[in-house]
Amino acid sequence: MTGSDTMGGGMYGSDRDGVRAAFADGAVSFWEALDALVGGAEIVVDRPRGSHHPDFPEFVYELDYGYLKGTTSADSEGIDVWIGSDPRRQVTGALCTVDLVKHDAELKILVGCTAGDCAVIRRFYRTPLSAVRTKSRQKR
């Protein structure tokens, strides 16, 4: 993927009413909610593997990084997504970052990330003024 490549689809497509109906009973697990969120949005890759961070060029993205189009995160931008090497493109985890310089915390969704990909992502955030915690989805 290069530039602002996109990946659509997922089990719910872009039908938000279908997502609401699927979870009408209110018994939605964290992982089901992430599946629905990712499945109902287009993934836009705006920082492809090998590109440099726009503000900190010493940071290189070793995996594709982007956002879910049509979603909103705490920073008023799309929810961030890391895309790993597993071609199945399923939600495989989530991570929370804490940035002491910006005084913020963010959730990022891991899609198709292997254990090795997660290690790469954790290294990306390992700086003196930030912290990261990953939660891997249990195999189904």
C-alpha positions, -999 to 999 in steps of 0.1 A, spaced: 0 0 0 12 35 -8 2 70 -2 -34 72 9 -44 37 -1 -76 24 13 -90 -10 23 -128 -13 26 -151 -40 36 -153 -62 66 -182 -82 78 -205 -52 82 -195 -33 51 -205 4 54 -240 -2 67 -242 16 100 -279 7 105 -269 -30 100 -242 -26 127 -268 -11 151 -292 -39 144 -266 -65 149 -260 -53 184 -295 -42 194 -296 -64 224 -267 -44 240 -245 -74 247 -215 -63 227 -180 -74 237 -150 -51 233 -137 -72 204 -171 -74 187 -174 -36 189 -139 -32 173 -148 -57 146 -180 -37 138 -161 -4 139 -133 -16 115 -158 -36 93 -180 -5 89 -152 19 79 -127 23 52 -91 20 63 -70 49 48 -32 43 49 -17 78 50 17 66 64 28 36 44 55 12 55 89 29 51 76 65 54 88 90 80 67 106 107 57 141 95 69 159 126 97 136 137 115 123 106 138 101 127 108 78 133 102 54 104 70 35 100 79 -2 97 43 -11 91 14 6 73 -4 32 95 -36 50 89 -70 57 102 -107 46 99 -124 70 76 -156 85 90 -146 79 127 -135 103 154 -109 98 180 -100 119 211 -78 141 189 -108 148 166 -92 128 138 -100 93 125 -93 64 148 -57 53 142 -50 18 128 -18 -2 125 -19 -27 96 3 -57 102 17 -85 80 -12 -110 84 -32 -108 52 -65 -117 68 -70 -81 80 -89 -90 112 -88 -70 144 -59 -87 163 -54 -62 192 -56 -27 205 -31 -4 221 -32 27 242 -5 53 240 2 80 266 22 110 254 35 132 282 45 160 258 11 164 242 -7 154 275 -29 129 257 -38 93 254 -51 75 224 -65 41 214 -51 25 182 -65 -6 166 -43 -34 154 -54 -51 122 -37 -82 110 -8 -77 135 13 -107 144 33 -109 177 63 -97 157 44 -68 143 33 -58 179 69 -58 190 77 -34 161 48 -11 171 59 -11 208 94 -1 197 80 28 177 64 43 208 94 36 231 106 72 239 114 88 272 81 107 273 56 82 261 42 48 271 23 21 253 2 -9 264 -10 -35 239 -38 -60 244 -38 -89 220 -70 -106 211 -72 -143 221 -72 -167 192 -107 -178 183 
